[in-house]
Amino acid sequence: MRFSPLFTILVCWVVLVALHAPAAPIVSDDWYVDEGWDIKKEDGTTPAFGTHTEPDSTLSGNPVPALKIARSSGSGVENDYVYDSGNLVGNWANMGGSVVQSITFDFYAGAGGAVDHPAGLRLYFKAGSGNVWYYNFVVTDLVSGWGSSYGANINPTTPLTGWWTTGDDSLWQSDFTNVNEVGIWISYQPNYANQIYGLDNFTLHDTPIPEPETYLVLGAVFLSLAIMFRRNLDASLAWLRGRFRG
């Protein structure tokens, strides 16, 4: 069966509209009030290497307020968890029939120095089993100040590409239903003082976010259509020129 170019364009347009429709949030922390987040070292001890302030209104460039993360001094590799163990976790477990399918957040990078981004950034959740599941972000993709929204898709039955744990990876399905913490893991720039970062609009959604590969496929489809239309247009113009000359 062959489809007309017009039909193909219509299908692509519908897909694009669907992709740009915002994911439906289950619950979101936007820090217009103290959302009850906490901070601790990677080994679970306190005090953390950094500090957190919520709500904070000093991070410019994004609708304020937000959660501010600060590291006043640095001495080698230092990693912290910045996390929620109350509102978001409670809604993860009691979502009224909805299932968490993606997590998004806004991140502020303001370390200063040669680069503003931290040495490492991960999305994470910790389960009652003790497993900690991570999703890594490429820190060089982070822009100075408030960048775009970052996030990852998540599936209740199997770990999607990008999710990993140093624990028992066969426990994903049970871990997903027994979440104790959710937040970010941050690795500060080594030996650098006065690092400032921020977190805002940390949201659990009940629909996936579009994968980059989806846009690549649609781009290839539109490019093919453009080439096809160009050929058809050239043929039509050549036919018209021949008619008028005749």
C-alpha positions as CSV (number, residue, x, y, z in Angstrom):
1,M,0.0,0.0,0.0
2,R,1.3,3.4,-1.0
3,F,0.5,6.6,1.0
4,S,0.3,10.0,-0.6
5,P,2.8,12.6,0.5
6,L,0.0,14.7,1.9
7,F,-1.1,11.8,4.1
8,T,2.5,11.2,5.3
9,I,2.8,14.9,6.2
10,L,-0.5,14.8,8.1
11,V,0.7,11.8,10.1
12,C,4.1,13.4,10.9
13,W,2.3,16.6,12.0
14,V,0.0,14.6,14.4
15,V,3.1,12.9,15.8
16,L,4.9,16.2,16.3
17,V,1.9,17.7,18.1
18,A,1.8,14.7,20.4
19,L,5.5,14.9,21.1
20,H,5.3,18.5,22.1
21,A,2.3,18.0,24.3
22,P,3.6,18.3,27.9
23,A,3.9,15.1,29.9
24,A,1.1,14.9,32.5
25,P,2.6,15.6,36.0
26,I,1.7,13.4,38.9
27,V,3.4,15.7,41.4
28,S,6.0,18.5,41.2
29,D,8.2,20.3,43.7
30,D,8.7,24.0,42.5
31,W,10.0,25.4,45.8
32,Y,7.5,28.2,46.2
33,V,7.5,26.8,49.8
34,D,10.0,24.6,51.6
35,E,9.5,21.2,50.0
36,G,11.3,19.3,52.7
37,W,14.3,18.1,50.7
38,D,17.6,17.1,52.4
39,I,21.3,16.7,51.5
40,K,23.8,14.1,52.6
41,K,27.1,12.6,51.5
42,E,27.2,9.8,49.1
43,D,28.0,7.4,51.9
44,G,24.8,8.5,53.7
45,T,26.4,10.5,56.4
46,T,25.9,14.1,57.4
47,P,26.8,16.9,57.3
48,A,27.1,16.9,53.5
49,F,29.9,18.5,51.6
50,G,27.5,21.1,50.3
51,T,24.5,22.9,51.8
52,H,21.0,23.4,50.4
53,T,18.6,26.3,50.8
54,E,14.9,26.1,50.1
55,P,13.2,28.2,48.9
56,D,15.9,30.4,47.5
57,S,15.4,33.5,45.3
58,T,19.0,34.4,44.4
59,L,19.5,32.2,41.3
60,S,18.6,34.5,38.4
61,G,17.3,33.4,35.0
62,N,14.5,31.1,36.1
63,P,11.1,31.9,37.7
64,V,12.1,32.1,41.3
65,P,12.3,30.6,43.9
66,A,14.2,27.3,43.6
67,L,16.4,25.0,45.7
68,K,20.0,26.2,46.0
69,I,23.0,23.9,46.4
70,A,26.3,25.5,47.5
71,R,29.8,24.2,48.1
72,S,31.9,26.8,49.7
73,S,35.2,24.9,49.5
74,G,36.6,21.9,47.7
75,S,39.2,19.3,48.6
76,G,39.3,16.4,46.1
77,V,36.4,14.3,44.9
78,E,33.2,15.2,46.9
79,N,29.7,13.7,46.1
80,D,26.3,14.5,47.7
81,Y,22.8,13.3,47.4
82,V,20.1,16.0,47.3
83,Y,16.8,14.3,47.7
84,D,13.2,14.0,48.8
85,S,11.9,11.3,51.1
86,G,8.4,12.7,51.7
87,N,6.0,14.3,49.2
88,L,7.4,12.9,46.0
89,V,8.1,9.5,47.4
90,G,4.6,9.4,48.9
91,N,3.0,10.2,45.6
92,W,5.2,7.7,43.8
93,A,3.7,5.0,46.0
94,N,0.1,6.4,46.0
95,M,-0.6,7.8,42.6
96,G,-4.3,6.9,42.2
97,G,-3.8,4.4,39.5
98,S,-1.1,6.3,37.6
99,V,2.4,5.0,37.1
100,V,5.6,7.1,37.0
101,Q,6.9,6.9,33.5
102,S,9.3,9.9,33.4
103,I,11.1,12.3,35.7
104,T,12.2,15.8,34.7
105,F,13.9,18.8,36.4
106,D,15.5,22.1,35.8
107,F,19.2,22.5,36.8
108,Y,21.2,25.6,37.5
109,A,25.0,25.4,36.8
110,G,27.1,28.2,38.2
111,A,30.4,26.7,39.5
112,G,32.5,29.4,37.9
113,G,36.1,28.9,36.9
114,A,36.8,27.3,33.5
115,V,33.4,25.6,33.4
116,D,30.1,26.1,35.2
117,H,28.9,22.5,35.2
118,P,29.6,20.0,38.1
119,A,32.0,17.1,37.7
120,G,29.0,14.7,37.6
121,L,25.2,14.7,37.7
122,R,22.8,11.8,38.0
123,L,19.1,11.3,38.6
124,Y,18.6,8.6,41.3
125,F,16.2,6.8,43.5
126,K,16.9,4.6,46.5
127,A,14.7,1.5,47.3
128,G,13.9,-0.2,50.6
129,S,16.1,-3.1,49.5
130,G,19.1,-0.7,49.8
131,N,19.6,-0.6,46.0
132,V,20.4,2.8,44.6
133,W,19.5,3.3,40.9
134,Y,21.2,6.0,38.8
135,Y,20.7,7.7,35.5
136,N,23.8,9.6,34.3
137,F,23.7,13.0,32.5
138,V,26.5,14.2,30.3
139,V,27.7,17.2,32.3
140,T,29.2,18.9,29.2
141,D,25.7,19.2,27.9
142,L,24.7,21.4,30.8
143,V,24.7,25.1,30.0
144,S,25.6,27.9,32.3
145,G,22.8,29.2,34.5
146,W,19.4,27.6,34.0
147,G,19.4,25.2,31.1
148,S,16.6,23.3,29.5
149,S,14.7,20.7,31.4
150,Y,16.6,17.5,31.9
151,G,15.0,14.1,32.6
152,A,14.7,10.4,31.9
153,N,12.0,7.8,31.1
154,I,11.4,5.1,33.6
155,N,9.5,1.8,33.4
156,P,7.9,-0.1,36.3
157,T,8.9,-3.6,35.0
158,T,12.4,-3.2,33.5
159,P,15.3,-0.7,33.7
160,L,15.3,1.3,30.5
161,T,18.6,2.2,28.7
162,G,20.7,4.5,30.9
163,W,19.5,3.2,34.3
164,W,22.0,1.2,36.4
165,T,22.9,0.1,39.9
166,T,25.9,-1.2,41.8
167,G,23.5,-3.5,43.7
168,D,21.3,-6.4,42.6
169,D,19.9,-5.4,39.1
170,S,17.3,-8.2,39.3
171,L,15.4,-6.3,41.9
172,W,14.2,-3.4,39.6
173,Q,10.6,-4.3,39.6
174,S,10.3,-4.7,43.4
175,D,12.5,-1.7,43.9
176,F,10.2,0.5,41.7
177,T,7.3,-0.2,44.1
178,N,9.4,0.4,47.3
179,V,11.1,3.8,46.8
180,N,12.4,5.6,49.9
181,E,14.3,8.5,48.2
182,V,14.3,10.3,44.9
183,G,16.5,13.2,43.8
184,I,19.9,14.0,42.3
185,W,23.5,12.8,42.9
186,I,26.0,15.6,42.4
187,S,29.8,15.5,42.1
188,Y,31.4,18.9,42.8
189,Q,34.3,20.2,40.9
190,P,37.5,19.0,42.8
191,N,39.4,21.7,44.7
192,Y,37.3,24.6,43.6
193,A,35.5,26.9,46.1
194,N,32.2,28.8,45.9
195,Q,30.3,26.4,43.6
196,I,26.6,27.2,43.2
197,Y,24.0,25.0,41.7
198,G,20.2,24.9,41.7
199,L,17.2,22.6,41.2
200,D,13.7,23.5,40.2
201,N,10.5,21.9,38.9
202,F,11.4,18.4,39.9
203,T,8.4,16.5,38.5
204,L,7.1,12.9,38.3
205,H,5.1,12.3,35.1
206,D,2.7,9.5,34.1
207,T,3.7,9.7,30.5
208,P,7.1,9.3,28.8
209,I,9.2,12.2,27.5
210,P,10.3,12.0,23.8
211,E,13.6,10.3,23.2
212,P,16.2,12.2,21.0
213,E,16.0,9.3,18.5
214,T,12.4,10.1,17.9
215,Y,13.2,13.5,16.5
216,L,16.0,12.0,14.4
217,V,13.6,9.6,12.7
218,L,11.1,12.4,12.1
219,G,13.8,14.6,10.7
220,A,14.8,11.9,8.2
221,V,11.2,11.5,7.2
222,F,10.8,15.2,6.5
223,L,14.0,15.3,4.6
224,S,12.9,12.4,2.4
225,L,9.6,14.2,1.8
226,A,11.4,17.5,0.9
227,I,13.5,15.7,-1.7
228,M,10.5,13.9,-3.2
229,F,8.5,17.2,-3.4
230,R,11.5,18.9,-5.0
231,R,11.6,16.2,-7.7
232,N,7.9,16.4,-8.3
233,L,8.0,20.2,-8.5
234,D,10.9,20.1,-11.0
235,A,9.0,17.6,-13.2
236,S,5.8,19.7,-13.0
237,L,7.7,22.9,-13.9
238,A,9.4,21.2,-16.8
239,W,6.0,19.9,-18.1
240,L,4.5,23.4,-17.9
241,R,7.4,25.0,-19.7
242,G,7.0,22.4,-22.5
243,R,3.2,23.1,-22.7
244,F,3.7,26.9,-23.0
245,R,6.5,26.6,-25.6
246,G,4.3,24.3,-27.7
